[in-house]
Amino acid sequence: AWGTGGKKPVFQSLLLHTALKASYVQCCRAVQAVRLGFRPARKRTELCGAQGFAARFREGLIGMLRYVVKRVLLAILTVFIIAAITFFAMNAIPGGPFASEKAKDPAVEAMLMQRFHLDKPVGEQFLIYLGNLAHGDFGISLKTGREISDVISESFSVSATLGGMAALLALVIGLVLGSVAALCRGRWPDRVIIFVTTLFVSVPSFILATILLLVFCLQLQWVGVWSPSNPNYVLPVIALALYPMAYITRLTKSSMLDVLGQDYIRTARAKGVHEWLVIFKHALRNALIPVITYVGPMTAYILTGSMVVETVFTVGGLGTKFVSSINNQDYPMIMAVTIFLAVLMVVATLLSDLIYKAVDPRIKLD
Protein backbone atom coordinates (compact mmCIF):
# COMPACT_ATOMS: atom_id res chain seq x y z
CA ALA A 1 0.00 0.00 0.00
CA TRP A 2 2.88 2.39 0.76
CA GLY A 3 4.38 1.81 -2.65
CA THR A 4 1.40 2.94 -4.67
CA GLY A 5 2.39 6.61 -4.45
CA GLY A 6 -1.17 7.75 -3.84
CA LYS A 7 -2.05 10.84 -1.82
CA LYS A 8 -3.59 8.98 1.12
CA PRO A 9 -0.58 6.68 1.79
CA VAL A 10 1.77 9.69 1.54
CA PHE A 11 -0.35 11.61 4.03
CA GLN A 12 -0.34 8.61 6.40
CA SER A 13 3.42 8.36 6.13
CA LEU A 14 3.83 12.04 7.05
CA LEU A 15 1.59 11.56 10.07
CA LEU A 16 3.57 8.52 11.17
CA HIS A 17 6.87 10.37 10.73
CA THR A 18 5.59 13.34 12.76
CA ALA A 19 4.31 11.10 15.55
CA LEU A 20 7.58 9.17 15.78
CA LYS A 21 9.57 12.42 15.88
CA ALA A 22 7.38 13.88 18.62
CA SER A 23 7.67 10.69 20.67
CA TYR A 24 11.44 10.73 20.28
CA VAL A 25 11.66 14.35 21.45
CA GLN A 26 9.47 13.60 24.47
CA CYS A 27 11.58 10.57 25.36
CA CYS A 28 14.78 12.64 25.16
CA ARG A 29 13.30 15.30 27.42
CA ALA A 30 12.14 12.70 29.91
CA VAL A 31 15.59 11.07 30.01
CA GLN A 32 17.24 14.48 30.51
CA ALA A 33 14.83 15.34 33.34
CA VAL A 34 15.51 12.03 35.03
CA ARG A 35 19.27 12.59 34.76
CA LEU A 36 19.09 16.13 36.13
CA GLY A 37 16.64 15.34 38.90
CA PHE A 38 18.02 11.96 39.90
CA ARG A 39 19.18 11.63 43.47
CA PRO A 40 20.31 8.36 45.00
CA ALA A 41 17.62 7.06 47.32
CA ARG A 42 18.43 6.43 50.94
CA LYS A 43 19.06 2.80 51.60
CA ARG A 44 16.78 1.16 54.10
CA THR A 45 15.58 -2.28 54.80
CA GLU A 46 12.04 -2.85 53.55
CA LEU A 47 9.98 -4.88 55.99
CA CYS A 48 6.70 -6.55 55.26
CA GLY A 49 3.59 -7.16 57.30
CA ALA A 50 3.20 -5.92 60.86
CA GLN A 51 6.90 -5.15 61.26
CA GLY A 52 6.89 -2.91 58.20
CA PHE A 53 3.79 -1.07 59.41
CA ALA A 54 5.29 -0.58 62.88
CA ALA A 55 8.54 0.73 61.39
CA ARG A 56 6.75 3.19 59.13
CA PHE A 57 4.49 4.32 61.98
CA ARG A 58 7.46 4.83 64.29
CA GLU A 59 9.33 6.79 61.61
CA GLY A 60 6.32 9.01 60.92
CA LEU A 61 5.72 9.59 64.63
CA ILE A 62 9.35 10.59 65.22
CA GLY A 63 9.22 12.98 62.27
CA MET A 64 6.02 14.57 63.54
CA LEU A 65 7.39 14.93 67.08
CA ARG A 66 10.52 16.56 65.69
CA TYR A 67 8.39 18.97 63.70
CA VAL A 68 6.19 19.80 66.71
CA VAL A 69 9.22 20.47 68.94
CA LYS A 70 10.72 22.78 66.31
CA ARG A 71 7.45 24.67 65.93
CA VAL A 72 7.07 25.01 69.71
CA LEU A 73 10.54 26.55 69.99
CA LEU A 74 9.73 28.95 67.17
CA ALA A 75 6.42 29.75 68.88
CA ILE A 76 8.21 30.68 72.12
CA LEU A 77 10.49 33.01 70.18
CA THR A 78 7.51 34.54 68.35
CA VAL A 79 5.58 35.18 71.57
CA PHE A 80 8.68 36.72 73.16
CA ILE A 81 9.14 39.13 70.24
CA ILE A 82 5.45 40.09 70.30
CA ALA A 83 5.58 40.66 74.05
CA ALA A 84 8.71 42.82 73.76
CA ILE A 85 7.29 44.97 70.95
CA THR A 86 3.99 45.43 72.80
CA PHE A 87 5.66 46.28 76.11
CA PHE A 88 8.05 48.92 74.79
CA ALA A 89 5.46 50.43 72.41
CA MET A 90 2.95 50.62 75.24
CA ASN A 91 5.38 52.41 77.53
CA ALA A 92 6.31 54.86 74.75
CA ILE A 93 2.74 56.26 74.72
CA PRO A 94 2.51 59.55 76.65
CA GLY A 95 0.67 59.45 79.94
CA GLY A 96 0.22 56.58 82.35
CA PRO A 97 -2.39 54.39 84.01
CA PHE A 98 -2.96 56.90 86.81
CA ALA A 99 -2.84 60.08 84.71
CA SER A 100 -6.64 60.23 84.33
CA GLU A 101 -7.33 60.03 88.06
CA LYS A 102 -8.96 63.17 89.44
CA ALA A 103 -7.78 64.85 92.67
CA LYS A 104 -4.96 62.39 93.07
CA ASP A 105 -2.51 62.76 95.91
CA PRO A 106 1.14 62.84 94.74
CA ALA A 107 2.12 60.62 97.65
CA VAL A 108 -0.54 58.05 96.75
CA GLU A 109 0.49 58.13 93.11
CA ALA A 110 4.16 57.62 94.04
CA MET A 111 3.19 54.68 96.24
CA LEU A 112 1.18 53.10 93.41
CA MET A 113 4.01 53.63 90.94
CA GLN A 114 6.40 51.92 93.35
CA ARG A 115 4.02 49.06 94.03
CA PHE A 116 3.59 48.20 90.34
CA HIS A 117 7.30 48.86 89.54
CA LEU A 118 6.38 51.74 87.24
CA ASP A 119 9.04 53.96 88.78
CA LYS A 120 11.85 51.75 87.46
CA PRO A 121 13.45 51.95 83.98
CA VAL A 122 11.49 50.32 81.15
CA GLY A 123 14.09 47.60 80.61
CA GLU A 124 14.01 46.60 84.25
CA GLN A 125 10.21 46.61 84.20
CA PHE A 126 10.27 44.22 81.24
CA LEU A 127 12.62 41.82 83.02
CA ILE A 128 10.42 41.86 86.13
CA TYR A 129 7.37 41.16 83.98
CA LEU A 130 9.08 38.23 82.23
CA GLY A 131 10.07 36.77 85.61
CA ASN A 132 6.48 36.93 86.85
CA LEU A 133 5.22 35.57 83.53
CA ALA A 134 7.54 32.58 83.79
CA HIS A 135 5.75 31.65 87.04
CA GLY A 136 2.32 32.03 85.42
CA ASP A 137 1.61 35.37 87.09
CA PHE A 138 -0.09 37.87 84.77
CA GLY A 139 -0.42 40.38 87.57
CA ILE A 140 -3.48 42.38 88.61
CA SER A 141 -5.45 45.02 86.78
CA LEU A 142 -4.37 48.57 87.56
CA LYS A 143 -7.99 49.77 87.35
CA THR A 144 -10.09 47.05 88.94
CA GLY A 145 -7.52 45.38 91.20
CA ARG A 146 -8.63 41.90 90.09
CA GLU A 147 -6.39 39.05 89.04
CA ILE A 148 -5.95 39.24 85.27
CA SER A 149 -6.11 35.45 84.90
CA ASP A 150 -9.60 35.49 86.44
CA VAL A 151 -10.72 38.31 84.14
CA ILE A 152 -9.43 36.47 81.06
CA SER A 153 -11.07 33.17 82.05
CA GLU A 154 -14.44 34.85 82.61
CA SER A 155 -14.43 37.01 79.50
CA PHE A 156 -12.91 34.34 77.23
CA SER A 157 -15.79 31.95 77.98
CA VAL A 158 -18.16 34.48 76.44
CA SER A 159 -15.87 35.16 73.48
CA ALA A 160 -15.27 31.43 72.94
CA THR A 161 -19.01 30.72 72.81
CA LEU A 162 -19.58 33.58 70.40
CA GLY A 163 -16.54 32.80 68.29
CA GLY A 164 -17.11 29.04 68.18
CA MET A 165 -20.62 29.42 66.77
CA ALA A 166 -19.43 32.08 64.31
CA ALA A 167 -16.51 29.94 63.10
CA LEU A 168 -18.72 26.87 62.61
CA LEU A 169 -21.35 28.91 60.76
CA ALA A 170 -18.76 30.56 58.52
CA LEU A 171 -17.05 27.25 57.69
CA VAL A 172 -20.20 25.27 56.87
CA ILE A 173 -21.92 27.96 54.81
CA GLY A 174 -18.67 29.00 53.12
CA LEU A 175 -17.88 25.45 51.97
CA VAL A 176 -21.43 24.89 50.70
CA LEU A 177 -21.67 28.19 48.82
CA GLY A 178 -18.17 27.83 47.39
CA SER A 179 -18.91 24.34 46.09
CA VAL A 180 -22.20 25.47 44.56
CA ALA A 181 -20.52 28.44 42.89
CA ALA A 182 -17.82 26.18 41.43
CA LEU A 183 -20.30 23.61 40.12
CA CYS A 184 -22.57 26.32 38.65
CA ARG A 185 -19.77 28.38 37.17
CA GLY A 186 -21.01 31.10 34.84
CA ARG A 187 -24.68 30.61 35.74
CA TRP A 188 -26.95 32.74 37.90
CA PRO A 189 -26.22 30.96 41.25
CA ASP A 190 -22.53 31.64 40.74
CA ARG A 191 -23.15 35.32 39.96
CA VAL A 192 -25.44 35.81 42.97
CA ILE A 193 -23.02 34.11 45.38
CA ILE A 194 -20.03 36.08 44.13
CA PHE A 195 -21.95 39.37 44.36
CA VAL A 196 -23.07 38.71 47.94
CA THR A 197 -19.66 37.52 49.11
CA THR A 198 -17.91 40.47 47.49
CA LEU A 199 -20.32 42.79 49.33
CA PHE A 200 -19.63 41.14 52.70
CA VAL A 201 -15.87 41.23 52.14
CA SER A 202 -15.89 44.89 51.15
CA VAL A 203 -18.12 46.29 53.91
CA PRO A 204 -16.36 46.72 57.30
CA SER A 205 -17.59 44.59 60.17
CA PHE A 206 -18.60 47.52 62.37
CA ILE A 207 -20.95 48.79 59.62
CA LEU A 208 -22.55 45.36 59.21
CA ALA A 209 -22.91 45.04 62.99
CA THR A 210 -24.47 48.49 63.25
CA ILE A 211 -26.93 47.79 60.42
CA LEU A 212 -27.99 44.49 62.00
CA LEU A 213 -28.44 46.19 65.36
CA LEU A 214 -30.52 49.06 63.95
CA VAL A 215 -32.73 46.95 61.70
CA PHE A 216 -33.41 43.79 63.71
CA CYS A 217 -33.10 45.12 67.28
CA LEU A 218 -34.41 48.67 67.17
CA GLN A 219 -36.65 48.88 64.10
CA LEU A 220 -38.19 45.42 63.70
CA GLN A 221 -37.48 44.28 67.28
CA TRP A 222 -37.20 40.67 66.19
CA VAL A 223 -34.10 40.00 68.31
CA GLY A 224 -33.35 41.31 71.78
CA VAL A 225 -30.17 43.13 72.75
CA TRP A 226 -27.42 41.06 74.36
CA SER A 227 -27.26 41.22 78.13
CA PRO A 228 -25.50 39.09 80.80
CA SER A 229 -28.86 37.96 82.19
CA ASN A 230 -30.31 37.19 78.74
CA PRO A 231 -27.43 36.51 76.33
CA ASN A 232 -28.68 36.54 72.75
CA TYR A 233 -25.94 35.44 70.36
CA VAL A 234 -27.90 35.54 67.09
CA LEU A 235 -26.90 38.93 65.71
CA PRO A 236 -23.33 38.97 67.10
CA VAL A 237 -22.71 35.53 65.58
CA ILE A 238 -24.05 36.63 62.18
CA ALA A 239 -22.05 39.87 62.23
CA LEU A 240 -18.88 38.01 63.22
CA ALA A 241 -19.35 35.21 60.66
CA LEU A 242 -20.18 37.24 57.54
CA TYR A 243 -16.64 38.24 56.56
CA PRO A 244 -14.94 34.84 57.09
CA MET A 245 -17.91 33.10 55.44
CA ALA A 246 -17.53 35.26 52.34
CA TYR A 247 -13.76 34.72 52.22
CA ILE A 248 -14.09 30.94 52.63
CA THR A 249 -16.71 30.89 49.85
CA ARG A 250 -14.39 32.61 47.38
CA LEU A 251 -11.44 30.47 48.46
CA THR A 252 -13.43 27.25 48.14
CA LYS A 253 -14.69 28.19 44.69
CA SER A 254 -11.22 28.91 43.27
CA SER A 255 -9.79 25.76 44.82
CA MET A 256 -12.68 23.59 43.60
CA LEU A 257 -12.34 24.91 40.05
CA ASP A 258 -8.65 24.02 40.10
CA VAL A 259 -9.31 20.52 41.44
CA LEU A 260 -12.20 19.78 39.08
CA GLY A 261 -9.86 20.33 36.13
CA GLN A 262 -7.36 17.68 37.25
CA ASP A 263 -6.84 14.42 35.38
CA TYR A 264 -7.94 12.12 38.22
CA ILE A 265 -11.36 13.84 38.33
CA ARG A 266 -11.85 13.21 34.60
CA THR A 267 -10.69 9.62 35.11
CA ALA A 268 -13.18 9.06 37.94
CA ARG A 269 -16.01 10.42 35.81
CA ALA A 270 -14.92 8.30 32.84
CA LYS A 271 -15.00 5.19 35.05
CA GLY A 272 -18.64 5.91 35.89
CA VAL A 273 -18.21 7.05 39.48
CA HIS A 274 -21.29 8.83 40.77
CA GLU A 275 -21.06 12.62 40.54
CA TRP A 276 -21.67 13.12 44.26
CA LEU A 277 -18.78 10.79 45.08
CA VAL A 278 -16.55 12.63 42.63
CA ILE A 279 -17.37 15.98 44.23
CA PHE A 280 -17.39 15.15 47.94
CA LYS A 281 -14.88 12.29 48.10
CA HIS A 282 -12.27 13.31 45.54
CA ALA A 283 -12.66 17.00 44.69
CA LEU A 284 -13.75 18.63 47.96
CA ARG A 285 -11.17 16.81 50.09
CA ASN A 286 -8.27 18.08 48.01
CA ALA A 287 -9.85 21.52 47.75
CA LEU A 288 -9.86 21.86 51.55
CA ILE A 289 -6.10 22.42 51.85
CA PRO A 290 -6.16 26.17 51.02
CA VAL A 291 -9.24 26.55 53.24
CA ILE A 292 -7.43 24.96 56.19
CA THR A 293 -4.65 27.50 55.72
CA TYR A 294 -7.15 30.27 56.43
CA VAL A 295 -9.31 28.50 59.01
CA GLY A 296 -6.49 28.13 61.55
CA PRO A 297 -5.72 31.84 62.10
CA MET A 298 -9.38 32.73 61.49
CA THR A 299 -10.50 30.50 64.36
CA ALA A 300 -7.96 32.05 66.72
CA TYR A 301 -9.08 35.52 65.72
CA ILE A 302 -12.78 34.73 66.11
CA LEU A 303 -12.41 32.84 69.40
CA THR A 304 -10.78 35.82 71.06
CA GLY A 305 -13.74 37.88 69.94
CA SER A 306 -13.94 40.74 67.52
CA MET A 307 -13.38 43.95 69.44
CA VAL A 308 -15.66 45.94 67.14
CA VAL A 309 -18.55 43.46 67.14
CA GLU A 310 -18.42 42.98 70.91
CA THR A 311 -18.33 46.74 71.44
CA VAL A 312 -21.32 47.37 69.14
CA PHE A 313 -23.48 44.70 70.79
CA THR A 314 -22.08 45.40 74.31
CA VAL A 315 -20.97 41.80 74.67
CA GLY A 316 -18.83 41.38 77.78
CA GLY A 317 -16.15 39.32 76.09
CA LEU A 318 -12.40 39.49 75.85
CA GLY A 319 -12.51 42.05 73.05
CA THR A 320 -14.46 44.51 75.20
CA LYS A 321 -11.99 44.07 78.06
CA PHE A 322 -9.09 44.65 75.66
CA VAL A 323 -10.60 47.90 74.35
CA SER A 324 -11.25 49.22 77.85
CA SER A 325 -7.71 48.32 78.96
CA ILE A 326 -6.26 50.29 76.02
CA ASN A 327 -8.40 53.32 76.85
CA ASN A 328 -7.38 53.15 80.51
CA GLN A 329 -3.72 52.30 79.73
CA ASP A 330 -4.00 49.24 81.94
CA TYR A 331 -0.54 47.86 81.13
CA PRO A 332 -0.83 44.38 82.71
CA MET A 333 -4.19 43.75 81.06
CA ILE A 334 -2.91 44.85 77.65
CA MET A 335 0.13 42.60 77.92
CA ALA A 336 -1.87 39.60 79.14
CA VAL A 337 -4.50 39.79 76.40
CA THR A 338 -1.85 40.33 73.71
CA ILE A 339 0.19 37.32 74.84
CA PHE A 340 -2.95 35.20 75.16
CA LEU A 341 -3.98 36.11 71.61
CA ALA A 342 -0.48 35.39 70.28
CA VAL A 343 -0.36 31.96 71.93
CA LEU A 344 -3.81 31.11 70.61
CA MET A 345 -2.80 32.19 67.11
CA VAL A 346 0.38 30.10 67.19
CA VAL A 347 -1.46 27.01 68.46
CA ALA A 348 -4.18 27.36 65.81
CA THR A 349 -1.57 27.68 63.06
CA LEU A 350 0.25 24.58 64.33
CA LEU A 351 -2.98 22.57 64.43
CA SER A 352 -3.84 23.65 60.87
CA ASP A 353 -0.42 22.45 59.70
CA LEU A 354 -0.97 19.08 61.37
CA ILE A 355 -4.42 18.79 59.77
CA TYR A 356 -2.69 19.21 56.38
CA LYS A 357 -1.03 15.86 56.95
CA ALA A 358 -4.32 14.17 57.83
CA VAL A 359 -6.12 15.59 54.78
CA ASP A 360 -3.30 14.98 52.30
CA PRO A 361 -0.71 12.36 53.37
CA ARG A 362 1.57 13.45 50.48
CA ILE A 363 2.45 16.64 52.37
CA LYS A 364 5.69 16.30 54.29
CA LEU A 365 6.28 18.21 57.51
CA ASP A 366 9.75 19.78 57.41
Disulfide bonds with the S-S distance in Angstrom:
none
